[in-house]
Amino acid sequence: DVVYSNVNDDIDAANDDADADGVTHDQQLRTLNGEYVWRMDDPSEVQAIQNATGESDFLSPFFEIASYPMIKWCLKLYPNGYNSENTGKLNCFLRLVSVPPNF
């Protein structure tokens, strides 16, 4: 699931306002859930990830989740840390790739 948190009181106030269909901002955010499985069937890709040196990164294929098919995401994987402080740790980030015009 994609988790959203309110960063200020203005967002909290906006959650109480309904759109033209009577759906609140908070209700819209709750529809953004789903799952994505990044399958790695290519043995050379798996080996490259296993042997990754510091700050090497790998991108998943782009994907869409839930009821917003025009929003594209990908996962960015750092199998050996994304910087020197995280060497030896797996870091994985969800990246927003694109949104539809007028979103």
Summary of the structure (lengths in Angstrom):
residues: 103
radius of gyration: 17.8
end to end distance: 20.5
largest distance: 52.8
contacts: 215
relative contact order: 0.15
helix: 23%
strand: 19%
